[in-house]
């Protein structure tokens, strides 16, 4: 073959290679299988889990399509309505998980899942259970306005003891007719205070609120004949 002929074959080979690369980049290639490169823009399938790890350790995760493990964050999903090109709220989710059993499963040594937002940190919708959580503290909610909103025929159903930071015990000393408690929450004019004596020595007559100091004073009907323990609960 002449030199010009060899050059034409080489050019054709390079051109064909470039065409294949363009097919892979534009997603017009065949689906990727086990040990094949990931093909962008195409449906990739495998009967084994694909791992993206920041270290070499592999965790057994059967029946998992993709496992992402990071030192601080395994994966970050972000979106913005401005960049989404639409005002449809269905297209502005940072991450959306759908499953026949669980839409999403999160495990962490300290926190299984952390949700933060300027409006709603976590929104869950399900026919049966919207959110199922387990741990030393199963659900921890904090908000600048409302920490947790529950709606339904039964808004909150609890099995086991329930504790409130605005509830507690206070002792009215012998000979005193009142005691002041600091419930640790804002005390306003509409705050409701429940108070009942737990021991002998006196009876609760009424309560007064100090909205400036955020305290509540519990008054007895008469000076205590012995130290009186009173349980209180401040609501609202």
C-alpha positions in Angstrom: 0.0 0.0 0.0 1.3 3.5 -0.9 2.0 6.1 1.7 -1.1 8.1 0.8 -3.2 5.0 1.1 -1.9 4.2 4.6 -2.6 7.8 5.6 -6.2 7.5 4.4 -6.7 4.3 6.4 -5.2 5.9 9.5 -7.4 8.9 9.1 -10.5 6.6 8.7 -9.5 4.7 11.8 -9.2 7.8 13.9 -12.4 9.2 12.6 -14.2 5.9 13.4 -12.8 6.0 17.0 -13.9 9.6 17.4 -17.4 8.6 16.2 -17.6 5.8 18.8 -16.5 8.2 21.5 -19.2 10.7 20.5 -21.8 7.9 20.6 -20.7 7.0 24.1 -20.8 10.7 25.2 -24.2 11.4 23.6 -25.9 8.3 25.0 -26.5 6.5 21.7 -24.5 3.5 22.7 -25.7 0.1 24.0 -26.4 -0.5 27.7 -23.5 -1.1 30.0 -23.2 -4.5 31.6 -21.0 -5.9 34.4 -17.4 -4.6 34.2 -18.4 -2.2 31.4 -17.8 1.5 31.7 -20.7 3.6 32.8 -22.5 5.1 29.8 -23.9 8.5 30.3 -27.4 9.2 29.0 -28.2 5.5 28.8 -29.8 2.9 31.1 -27.0 1.0 32.8 -27.7 -2.4 34.4 -25.8 -4.9 36.4 -26.6 -7.9 38.6 -24.0 -6.8 41.1 -23.7 -3.7 43.3 -21.7 -0.8 42.0 -19.6 0.9 44.7 -18.3 4.4 44.9 -16.0 4.5 47.9 -13.6 7.0 49.3 -11.5 4.0 50.7 -11.0 0.4 49.5 -13.4 -1.2 52.0 -16.5 -2.8 50.4 -19.7 -3.2 52.4 -22.0 -6.2 51.7 -25.1 -4.6 50.2 -27.0 -7.3 48.3 -29.8 -6.3 45.8 -28.4 -2.7 45.8 -27.9 -0.9 42.5 -25.4 1.8 43.7 -23.6 2.1 47.0 -21.9 5.5 47.7 -19.6 5.8 50.7 -17.8 9.0 51.7 -15.8 10.2 54.7 -18.1 13.1 55.4 -20.9 12.8 52.8 -21.6 9.7 50.7 -23.4 11.7 48.1 -24.8 15.2 47.7 -27.9 15.8 45.6 -28.8 19.4 44.9 -31.3 21.3 42.7 -32.5 24.8 42.4 -35.7 26.0 40.9 -33.8 28.7 39.0 -31.7 26.1 37.3 -34.4 23.5 36.9 -36.1 25.7 34.2 -39.5 25.0 35.6 -41.7 26.1 38.5 -43.2 22.6 38.8 -42.4 21.5 42.4 -42.0 18.0 41.2 -38.8 19.0 39.5 -37.0 20.8 42.3 -36.3 17.9 44.7 -32.7 17.4 45.9 -33.3 13.7 46.1 -36.4 11.6 45.4 -36.6 8.0 46.6 -39.4 5.5 45.6 -39.7 1.9 46.6 -42.2 -0.9 46.9 -41.2 -1.3 50.6 -39.1 1.7 51.6 -38.6 4.8 49.6 -35.4 5.5 51.3 -33.2 3.8 54.0 -30.6 5.8 55.9 -28.1 4.6 58.5 -25.5 6.6 60.3 -23.4 6.2 63.5 -24.7 9.6 64.8 -27.5 10.5 62.4 -29.4 8.3 60.0 -30.7 11.2 58.1 -30.5 15.0 58.5 -33.1 17.2 56.8 -32.8 20.9 56.7 -34.8 23.6 54.9 -35.9 27.2 55.2 -39.5 25.9 55.1 -40.0 22.1 55.6 -37.0 20.0 56.5 -38.6 16.6 55.8 -41.9 15.9 53.9 -43.0 12.3 53.8 -46.2 11.0 52.2 -47.3 7.4 52.4 -50.5 5.3 52.5 -49.3 3.6 55.7 -46.2 5.0 57.5 -44.7 8.3 56.3 -41.6 8.1 58.4 -40.3 5.1 60.4 -37.2 5.8 62.5 -35.3 3.8 65.1 -32.3 4.7 67.3 -31.4 6.1 70.7 -33.3 9.2 69.5 -35.6 8.0 66.7 -36.7 11.5 65.6 -35.1 14.8 66.5 -36.8 17.9 65.2 -35.8 21.6 65.6 -37.4 24.6 64.0 -37.1 28.4 64.3 -40.9 28.5 64.5 -42.3 25.0 65.0 -40.2 22.0 65.6 -42.8 19.4 64.6 -46.3 19.6 63.1 -48.5 16.5 63.3 -51.9 16.3 61.7 -54.5 13.5 61.5 -57.4 11.9 63.2 -54.8 10.9 65.8 -52.1 13.5 65.6 -49.7 11.8 68.0 -49.8 8.3 69.3 -47.2 7.3 71.9 -46.5 3.9 73.5 -44.4 4.5 76.5 -43.5 7.3 78.8 -43.7 10.9 77.4 -41.5 13.7 78.7 -41.8 17.5 78.2 -39.2 20.1 79.0 -42.0 22.4 80.2 -43.2 19.8 82.7 -41.7 18.9 86.1 -41.9 18.9 89.8 -41.4 21.8 92.3 -41.5 21.7 96.1 -43.3 24.4 98.2 -41.3 24.6 101.4 -42.8 24.2 104.9 -44.7 27.4 105.8 -44.5 28.9 102.3 -47.6 29.5 100.3 -46.1 29.5 96.8 -43.2 28.4 94.6 -41.7 29.7 91.3 -40.9 27.4 88.4 -39.0 28.2 85.2 -40.4 25.9 82.5 -37.7 26.6 80.0 -40.1 27.9 77.4 -41.7 31.3 76.6 -44.5 32.1 79.0 -47.2 34.2 77.5 -50.7 35.4 78.7 -52.4 32.5 76.9 -50.1 29.8 78.3 -52.0 27.1 80.0 -50.6 25.7 83.3 -51.6 22.5 84.9 -50.6 22.0 88.5 -51.5 19.4 91.1 -50.2 18.5 94.5 -48.3 15.2 94.7 -48.0 15.0 98.5 -49.9 16.1 101.6 -49.4 19.5 103.2 -51.4 21.8 101.0 -53.7 22.2 98.0 -53.0 24.1 94.8 -55.2 27.2 94.6 -54.1 29.0 91.4 -51.1 30.0 89.3 -49.8 33.3 88.0 -47.7 34.0 85.0 -44.7 36.3 84.7 -44.4 36.9 80.9 -41.3 39.1 81.4 -39.2 36.5 83.3 -40.9 33.5 81.6 -41.8 32.0 85.0 -44.9 30.6 86.7 -45.8 30.9 90.4 -47.8 28.1 91.9 -50.0 29.3 94.9 -51.3 27.1 97.6 -54.6 27.7 99.4 -52.7 28.1 102.7 -49.2 28.0 104.0 -47.8 24.4 103.6 -48.0 22.4 106.8 -45.1 20.3 105.4 -43.1 20.4 102.2 -45.5 20.0 99.3 -44.4 18.5 96.0 -46.3 19.9 93.0 -46.3 18.6 89.5 -46.7 21.2 86.7 -47.2 21.3 82.9 -47.0 24.5 80.9 -48.7 24.3 77.5 -48.6 26.9 74.7 
